Amino acid sequence: MERMMVVVFNDESKAYEGSRALSQLDGEGSIAIHAESVIQKNADGTVTVKEAEGDFPIRTIGGTAIGSLIGLLGGPVGLGIGAAVGATAGIIGDVERSGVNADFLNEASAVLTPGKCAVVADVSEEWVTPVDTRMEALGGIVFRTPREHFEEELRASEAAALRAEIDQLKAEHAQARAESKAKLQAKIDSLNRKLQNKLEQAKQRSEQIKSEADAKVQALQKKAAKAQGDAKAAINARVTQIREQYDQSAAKLRSVAAEQLKKAAAKLEKAG
């Protein structure tokens, strides 16, 4: 199962020990780390990335699930998602992209107080005991949640809302007097530009999700080639799960653009 994980430690040295212990578990095949960073919570509530390197499939965190999660842990959501979610579109986007829920964010943020450090990781994990045992021995407090793939539904709903507003304005435009048509058309044109931007964002995000999934699969396949028995079977199961999740996410993102093309074709047919 793909999970987002935050392990909180009292100091930086213990966090690095925790990072090394997770890498050992990855080497043993108990988990698969796709991306990982060590962070520190600052006095002003922001976070500093202390370490973001390693032999992981996802080497850069910008725009990824782990990058969004790190931003949330150091942003206003970290102070209480109930009050902050919805404050800005950027925060909502980070919540959706990170693949985590409000309870997870609030619980991890409450423990990650200023001065403390944490290991933040995007992992595949079948059993919680190996990680929990190693981290507890080092004084780490583990928070984990399954990756939730609901970013695609958000993009689809945003596009649908824009289309509905455009259709409503077009209906009003058809019945409006001449002096009002120009203003209505300007609004329609503005919404169309926003819709096209949404469709382009969905396309770009689909490409990024594919790139991340391919990197994870390739790294796991290299491990599977060297593994045997149950370890090999477990790695292959992780590959299958990642591919299935990617296929589902990509299909939803493609449907956003496909629905727009379908509507455009229907209008052309009607006009003809």
C-alpha positions as CSV (number, residue, x, y, z in Angstrom):
1,M,0.0,0.0,0.0
2,E,1.3,3.5,-0.9
3,R,1.4,5.6,2.2
4,M,2.6,9.1,3.3
5,M,4.6,9.0,6.5
6,V,5.8,11.6,9.0
7,V,8.1,10.4,11.8
8,V,8.7,13.1,14.4
9,F,11.9,13.2,16.5
10,N,13.1,15.6,19.3
11,D,16.3,16.5,17.5
12,E,18.1,16.5,14.2
13,S,20.6,13.7,15.0
14,K,17.8,11.3,15.8
15,A,16.0,12.3,12.6
16,Y,19.0,11.3,10.6
17,E,19.2,8.0,12.5
18,G,15.6,7.5,11.6
19,S,16.3,8.3,8.0
20,R,19.1,5.7,7.9
21,A,16.9,3.1,9.6
22,L,14.2,3.6,6.9
23,S,16.8,3.2,4.2
24,Q,17.9,-0.1,5.8
25,L,14.3,-1.3,5.8
26,D,14.1,-0.3,2.2
27,G,17.3,-2.3,1.4
28,E,15.8,-5.3,3.3
29,G,12.6,-5.1,1.2
30,S,10.4,-4.4,4.2
31,I,9.3,-1.1,2.6
32,A,10.0,0.8,-0.6
33,I,10.9,4.5,-0.2
34,H,9.9,6.6,-3.3
35,A,10.9,9.9,-1.8
36,E,12.2,11.1,1.5
37,S,13.3,14.3,3.3
38,V,14.4,15.3,6.7
39,I,12.8,18.6,7.9
40,Q,13.0,20.9,10.9
41,K,10.2,23.0,12.3
42,N,11.3,26.6,12.9
43,A,10.3,29.0,15.6
44,D,8.0,30.9,13.3
45,G,6.1,27.7,12.3
46,T,7.8,27.3,8.9
47,V,9.9,24.2,8.0
48,T,13.4,23.9,6.6
49,V,14.4,20.9,4.5
50,K,17.6,19.6,6.0
51,E,18.1,16.8,3.6
52,A,16.4,15.9,0.4
53,E,18.8,13.5,-1.2
54,G,19.2,9.8,-1.6
55,D,18.9,7.0,-4.1
56,F,15.1,7.2,-4.4
57,P,13.0,7.2,-7.6
58,I,11.7,10.7,-6.9
59,R,14.8,12.9,-6.5
60,T,13.2,16.3,-6.5
61,I,10.2,17.2,-4.3
62,G,8.8,20.3,-6.1
63,G,5.2,19.7,-7.2
64,T,5.1,16.2,-5.8
65,A,3.0,14.7,-3.0
66,I,5.9,14.8,-0.6
67,G,6.7,18.4,-1.5
68,S,3.1,19.4,-1.0
69,L,3.0,17.6,2.4
70,I,6.2,19.4,3.6
71,G,4.7,22.7,2.6
72,L,1.5,22.0,4.5
73,L,3.4,21.0,7.6
74,G,5.1,24.4,7.6
75,G,2.1,26.4,6.4
76,P,-1.2,27.6,7.9
77,V,-2.8,24.2,7.5
78,G,-0.3,22.9,10.0
79,L,-1.9,25.2,12.5
80,G,-5.3,23.7,12.1
81,I,-6.6,22.6,8.7
82,G,-10.2,23.0,9.7
83,A,-9.8,26.8,9.8
84,A,-7.3,27.1,7.0
85,V,-8.5,24.8,4.3
86,G,-10.3,26.9,1.7
87,A,-8.4,30.0,2.7
88,T,-6.5,30.0,-0.6
89,A,-6.6,28.0,-3.8
90,G,-2.9,27.2,-3.2
91,I,-3.6,25.5,0.1
92,I,-6.4,23.4,-1.4
93,G,-4.1,22.4,-4.3
94,D,-1.4,21.3,-1.9
95,V,-3.9,19.3,0.2
96,E,-5.2,17.5,-2.9
97,R,-1.8,16.9,-4.4
98,S,-0.3,15.6,-1.1
99,G,-2.8,12.8,-0.9
100,V,-3.4,13.1,2.8
101,N,-6.4,14.0,4.9
102,A,-7.1,16.6,7.6
103,D,-6.8,14.3,10.6
104,F,-3.4,13.2,9.5
105,L,-2.2,16.7,9.0
106,N,-3.5,18.0,12.3
107,E,-2.1,15.1,14.3
108,A,1.4,15.3,12.8
109,S,1.5,19.1,13.0
110,A,0.5,19.0,16.7
111,V,3.5,16.9,17.6
112,L,5.9,18.6,15.1
113,T,6.4,21.6,17.3
114,P,9.2,24.3,16.8
115,G,12.7,22.8,17.3
116,K,11.7,19.3,16.4
117,C,12.6,17.4,13.3
118,A,10.8,14.8,11.2
119,V,11.4,12.3,8.4
120,V,8.8,12.8,5.7
121,A,8.5,9.9,3.2
122,D,6.4,8.6,0.4
123,V,6.5,4.8,0.8
124,S,5.0,1.5,-0.2
125,E,4.5,-0.6,2.9
126,E,2.5,-3.8,3.6
127,W,3.2,-4.2,7.3
128,V,3.5,-1.4,9.9
129,T,5.5,-3.3,12.5
130,P,9.0,-3.1,10.9
131,V,8.9,0.7,10.7
132,D,7.2,1.2,14.0
133,T,9.7,-1.0,15.8
134,R,12.7,0.8,14.4
135,M,11.3,4.3,14.8
136,E,10.1,3.7,18.4
137,A,13.5,2.4,19.4
138,L,14.9,5.8,18.3
139,G,12.2,7.8,20.1
140,G,10.3,8.6,16.9
141,I,6.6,9.1,16.7
142,V,5.1,7.7,13.5
143,F,2.2,9.1,11.6
144,R,1.0,7.5,8.4
145,T,-1.9,7.6,6.1
146,P,-2.8,5.8,2.8
147,R,-2.2,7.9,-0.3
148,E,-5.6,9.3,-1.3
149,H,-6.1,10.0,-5.0
150,F,-8.7,12.7,-5.1
151,E,-6.9,15.4,-7.0
152,E,-8.5,14.2,-10.2
153,E,-12.0,14.6,-8.9
154,L,-11.2,18.2,-7.9
155,R,-10.0,19.1,-11.3
156,A,-13.0,17.4,-13.0
157,S,-15.4,19.3,-10.7
158,E,-13.7,22.6,-11.3
159,A,-13.9,22.1,-15.0
160,A,-17.5,21.1,-14.8
161,A,-18.4,24.2,-12.8
162,L,-16.7,26.5,-15.3
163,R,-18.6,24.8,-18.2
164,A,-21.9,25.2,-16.4
165,E,-21.2,28.9,-15.8
166,I,-20.2,29.4,-19.5
167,D,-23.4,27.7,-20.7
168,Q,-25.5,29.9,-18.4
169,L,-23.9,33.1,-19.7
170,K,-24.3,31.9,-23.3
171,A,-28.0,31.4,-22.7
172,E,-28.3,34.8,-21.2
173,H,-26.2,36.3,-24.1
174,A,-28.6,34.8,-26.7
175,Q,-31.5,36.7,-25.2
176,A,-29.7,39.9,-24.1
177,R,-30.1,43.3,-25.7
178,A,-27.3,44.6,-27.9
179,E,-25.9,46.9,-25.2
180,S,-25.5,44.0,-22.8
181,K,-24.1,41.4,-25.3
182,A,-20.5,42.8,-25.3
183,K,-20.2,42.6,-21.5
184,L,-21.6,39.1,-21.4
185,Q,-19.3,38.0,-24.2
186,A,-16.3,39.4,-22.3
187,K,-17.3,37.3,-19.3
188,I,-17.7,34.2,-21.5
189,D,-14.3,34.8,-23.1
190,S,-12.7,35.1,-19.6
191,L,-14.3,31.9,-18.4
192,N,-13.2,30.1,-21.6
193,R,-9.6,31.1,-20.9
194,K,-9.9,29.8,-17.3
195,L,-11.3,26.6,-18.6
196,Q,-8.5,26.1,-21.1
197,N,-6.0,26.8,-18.4
198,K,-7.7,24.1,-16.2
199,L,-7.5,21.6,-19.1
200,E,-3.8,22.4,-19.7
201,Q,-3.1,22.0,-16.0
202,A,-4.8,18.6,-16.1
203,K,-2.7,17.5,-19.0
204,Q,0.5,18.6,-17.4
205,R,-0.4,17.0,-14.1
206,S,-1.2,13.7,-15.9
207,E,2.3,13.8,-17.5
208,Q,3.9,14.4,-14.1
209,I,1.9,11.6,-12.5
210,K,3.0,9.3,-15.3
211,S,6.7,10.3,-14.8
212,E,6.5,9.7,-11.0
213,A,4.8,6.3,-11.5
214,D,7.3,5.2,-14.1
215,A,10.2,6.1,-11.8
216,K,8.7,4.1,-8.9
217,V,8.0,1.1,-11.1
218,Q,11.5,1.1,-12.7
219,A,13.2,1.3,-9.2
220,L,11.0,-1.5,-7.9
221,Q,11.7,-3.7,-11.0
222,K,15.4,-3.3,-10.4
223,K,14.9,-4.5,-6.8
224,A,12.7,-7.4,-8.0
225,A,15.4,-8.6,-10.4
226,K,17.7,-9.1,-7.4
227,A,15.1,-10.5,-5.0
228,Q,13.8,-14.0,-4.6
229,G,10.8,-15.8,-3.1
230,D,8.4,-13.8,-0.9
231,A,10.4,-10.6,-1.2
232,K,10.2,-10.8,-5.0
233,A,6.5,-11.4,-4.9
234,A,5.9,-8.5,-2.5
235,I,7.9,-6.1,-4.8
236,N,5.9,-7.3,-7.8
237,A,2.7,-6.7,-5.9
238,R,3.8,-3.1,-5.2
239,V,4.5,-2.6,-8.9
240,T,1.0,-3.8,-9.8
241,Q,-0.6,-1.5,-7.2
242,I,1.3,1.6,-8.4
243,R,0.4,0.9,-12.1
244,E,-3.3,0.4,-11.2
245,Q,-3.4,3.7,-9.2
246,Y,-1.7,5.5,-12.1
247,D,-4.2,4.1,-14.6
248,Q,-7.1,5.3,-12.5
249,S,-5.6,8.8,-11.9
250,A,-4.7,9.2,-15.6
251,A,-8.1,8.0,-16.8
252,K,-9.8,10.6,-14.6
253,L,-7.5,13.4,-15.7
254,R,-8.0,12.5,-19.4
255,S,-11.8,12.5,-18.9
256,V,-11.6,16.2,-18.0
257,A,-10.3,17.0,-21.5
258,A,-12.4,14.3,-23.2
259,E,-15.6,15.7,-21.8
260,Q,-14.7,19.2,-23.1
261,L,-14.1,17.8,-26.6
262,K,-17.3,15.8,-26.5
263,K,-19.3,18.9,-25.7
264,A,-17.6,21.0,-28.4
265,A,-18.3,18.3,-31.0
266,A,-21.9,18.2,-30.0
267,K,-22.3,21.9,-30.4
268,L,-20.7,21.9,-33.8
269,E,-23.0,19.1,-34.9
270,K,-26.0,21.0,-33.6
271,A,-24.8,24.2,-35.4
272,G,-24.4,22.3,-38.6
